[in-house]
Amino acid sequence: MPVVNRFADLAPAIAEWRRDLHAHPEILFETHRTSALVAEKLRGFGCDEVATGIGRTGVVGVIRGRTAASGRVVGLRADMDALPIAEATGLPWASATRGAMHACGHDGHTAMLLGAAQYLAETRHFDGTAVVIFQPAEEGGGGGREMVEDGMMERFGIQEVYGMHNMPGLPVGDFHVRPGPMLASSDTIAIRVTGCGGHAAQPHNTVDPVVAASAIVLALQSIVARNADPLKPAVVSITSVRTESNAFNVIPGRVDLRGTARTLDADTRDLIETRVRALAEATAAAYGATAEVDYVRTYPVTVNAAAEAGFAARVAADVVGAARVSADAPPVMGAEDFSFMLQSRPGAFVFVGNGTTAALHHPEYDFNDDLIPVGCSYWTRLVETAMPAQ
């Protein structure tokens, strides 16, 4: 059961939708143009119901099969938001919005699910209900959580839910999935180190927060190296160091550190939070300074249900062949707020190859339009296989 032939005809139009979305990126929940475009197309396709404003700016389309004897309802999710990055591709469809770009391929995800929705609404060759979910604010805003808390699963009767993300570096159309943890949790770390500033030529009259903060950065690296179980992946990264002064001859009064922590299990997550707080406070005190730690848990671990992960792998194999599907791929330490949907309903999240493009979140990244027929076929075959026509 290879790539659906219909998508060879639809691919140029879907690519045009994608490039239009790419040229008009929108951040977090501000996906007003994108959401309106998605809703307009879903209505034009003849979806049985189109709901807007779910989780603020999310859009949901309902497509009923020819029959509904199975009583099954399957959700398919795509993310719509862009990133606050200045684009450097120079492409004809490059971002026309200053300081924003689709650097993660959400334009492609949205376009592929729209293509699948058009096909499913045309054919309806399944027994049950397909719910297409277009989510805002994946990039740090928790749009998935907002849609779940808005009652989406209950309102549309969704019983299982599936997500997909492109992956640069994998050959176009190769699929990666696994049961259990697929992506890591994501926590933010903010540490304010306060000392006593003064003249850089008289450091003995100060409590230097720069020295204390530098020691904290190094001390935090010992958490993964010496506290965490080496068989349980974890990351602690301090990514920003800022002071209140840019002068060469001033010791500032405070330093702000920012970073992130990633884990694949709850125990390690608890350990990291405890150790970040203890090390920051004790290290600052050793230098005569103080440290205030703001540790915020943002996205939970993305956990694929075993049965649904196996099903997703079989569907992918039907589309591209078993040799191009890894059903037990290694987890990724990035994070996804599709995790909130998987906490609410069983399902699976897959990666599909985007070829040799720039990395995700890179200013030269662009979604590979060659992936469109594969992604659309995966979505439609998933629905038709989960709910075969009677």
Secondary structure, DSSP 8 states (H G I E B T S, - for coil): --S-THHHHHHHHHHHHHHHHHHS--BTT--HHHHHHHHHHHHHHT-SEEEEEETTTEEEEEEE-SB-TT--EEEEEEE--BBS-------TT---STT-B--SSHHHHHHHHHHHHHHHHHH--SBSEEEEEEE--TTTT-HHHHHHHTTHHHHHT--EEEEEEEETTS-TT-EE--SEEEE--EEEEEEEEE-B-EETT-GGGSB-HHHHHHHHHHHHHHIIIIIS-TTS-EEEEEEEEEES---TTEE-SEEEEEEEEEESSHHHHHHHHHHHHHHHHHHHHHTT-EEEEEEEEEE--EEE-HHHHHHHHHHHHHHH-GGGEETT---BSS--THHHHHHHS-EEEEEEE--S---TT-TT----GGGHHHHHHHHHHHHHHHS---
